[in-house]
Amino acid sequence: MKLSDLSKNQEAVVLRVNASGELKQRLASFGLLKGANVKIIDCSLGKSTVEIMVDSTLLALRREEAEKIEVSAKD
Amino acid sequence: MDCNSCDYNKVKNKDGIGEIKVALAGQPNVGKSMLINALSGGNRVKVGNFSGVTVDKMEVCFEHHCHLFDLIDLPGTYSIDGFTKEEKVAKDFLVNEDYDVILNVVDSTNLQRNLLLTVELLELNKKMVLALNMADEARKDGIKIDTKQLQKILGIPVLQVSAKTGEGVDELLDKVHEVFDSQERSHSNIIYSDPVEEEIIKITKFLNERGFNYKDWTNREVAIALLLEQEKVYKDLHDNPIMVELYPQIVDSLEHIYTHHETKDIKEIKATEHAAIARGIALEVLNQKSQSKSLTLTQKIDSILLNKYLGIPIFLFLMWGLFWLTFEFGNVPMEYINSAIGAFGDFVGSHIANENLRSLIVDGIINGVGAVLLFLPNIIILYIGIALLETTGYMSRVAFLLDGFFHKFGLHGKSFIPLVTGFGCTVPAYMAARTLKSEKDRLITLFILGFMSCGARLPIYVLFAGAFFSEQVAGNILFLIYISGALLGLVMAKALRVFVFKGEDEPFVMEMPKYRLPTLRLLWHTVYSNAVSYLKKAGTFILVASMAVWFASNYPKNKHIQQQYSQKIAQVTDAKAKIKLEKELKAKELENSYLGQIGKFSEPFFAPLGFNWRLSVALESGLAAKEVVVSTLGVLYSVGEADENSKSLKDILHKELNIPIALSFIVFVMIYLPCFAASSVFTKEAGGFKYFVYLFIFTTVTAWVFSFAVYNIAKVIF
């Protein structure tokens, strides 16, 4: 499933980042790549931006970007 | 060592004796600026730009235990391998410039992510010291870091410091000094993943067999650099015969690594390796029982400030407070400054006998530069506000809340603050755009900022709306002017994004830093440096510009007209008639000045918009400052001291012009080039004179087209 499909406070592990170039590098510099633990903290009105936690870093992403990240939810 | 015992002249000697050049690197929000403050003891900070780019470069020189430290603050970056301007600047400096020691600052409360940069820096194989900043906060959070073990793994000295409390700051400088003095550089004991290690060992073995040597690097370090494709090393080894044999081996090794990582993107492989290393190190040295308290607190605050329904109202309230303070509170000292400048002008004027010189100094320089000084209180208040928003971490939340709306227009959530500031004064608004980190977002915001009508344009609107509409309607017209300006700005932003700043959107991936209370010292520093840079501008560029405008509106002097009028004035005895004649003289002089000539010359350009030469001159004089438009109209229509409430100017305009012309004029004022002060700030912030040319063309064409349309439509309606 996609990172954008997670519900609030649900935890997951990143499986794949379907991005290239700048976006991929930017995400990686925050440690957001295969194997990272993620969790949705909040989203803004209309879900246009989401706040996530990667390991112990809080990150803001646009929805389009969150859609590019494949995760597997932890139960 | 005691400082009194050393030879001061030797220390101050600039030719290298004892000078230690330190490159300060770290991720954003690790308290780097605060640490610089603590290290240098508040010494003078040199602020400039890295050559060729508009990235702030901060440099501090200070003396510690008889050694001169030259600290260069690199831009805060999460990585040095990225695409942003800051990342390129940092990398370029670290790889190509000459320095002695890298001082890597990390946030102890977020070690794992910070180590990503540390590992990248280690691969540069330079002398390095690691400062674990915010040690006090980490302790409070119950985070324990095994520094001895960390030191062992990284192979560099590791110190716990706190810029806030001053803990470990002295020791840190001593340690940097010690590392600088040491003959040999220590080597890291970082281990990569098995498949990569295998290839490293193969290549190292080959290099060893050939007795290869590169700088002070071990062959293992060379092998790592070759496998991770460090360009600089390839460049340096390019002509070395050993490469002939090395190439096939590297290709072979990379092939293995690619297969294992299931990608051929070396940057991705590097990132994955680094992330694994950072995770491994964190596991080994970090002892943390539960999630840190400060992070939990941050999440709690976020649940209120980022609340779906409360978030935006809270934000709007904070903004309203900031602008209320800026423009209401800032107006108090403004009045004092204004009268002080006036008094100063009178005082200076009374001591200069030569009329021309007096006019130049009082009317040209003191008034021109004074108009800029006038905004200093507003700018200081606004800057305290923005510095607070930035240092507490709220600014990122603002972007988070508003990005959805602004992104539709090709802007960034953070654009909001400069845009709203623009309604007060465009000068601080341009400076506020600095909070936008992406170049494209920042340029688009800069280009449309002028459409937010600044306070100085209000008198023009009041005058024209008052002259042609009844009082009730005039208020609505004013409101309409502001709203349509803002809407036009948004539409233009979209247009710029689609037609000019093309290409993919910059990704919106932003850290939401933990909430922190800023220290007074840091606030003071930010505000002070901004105020100084603003004043410097007033003292240089704007000084010259005011002289030029003064000259253009006073010369050439027409002796003939002067004589004619002085005769006439001498003949009349009635005081009123005298004043009337003096005004006429003023108007005639302005008409014949260079400014007037330009106005007449450009009349054909403005004619399709319905403007006569007087309106044209007023618009052109408005390039100096928008306040001047009204007073120029006053002079040209010979009503003497004019302000927006002057009855007679309103009446004259009502008689001489009509509604279509008035609307067309309002639209032009709304859109065309901001004043000199603002334009010069724009040029500096955008990064070059060519951008000013673009802005000039962009605003002039837009203003002309819209005025033309409004004029012709209004002619049909009214």
Interface residues (C-beta under 8 A of the other chain):
Chain A: S20 G21 E22 L23 K24 Q25 R26 L27 A28 S29 F30 G31 L32 L33 K34 G35 A36 I41 D42 S44 L45 G46 S48 T49 E51 V54 D55 S56 T57 L58 L59 A60 L61 R62 E65
Chain B: T77 Y78 S79 D81 G82 F83 N110 Q112 R113 L116 D265 K267 E268 A271 T272 A275 A276 A278 Q291 S292 L295 T298 Q299 D302 S303 L306 K308 G311 I312 S396 A399 F400 L401 D403 G404 F405 H407 G413 E506 P507 F508 V509 M510 E511 M512 P513 K514
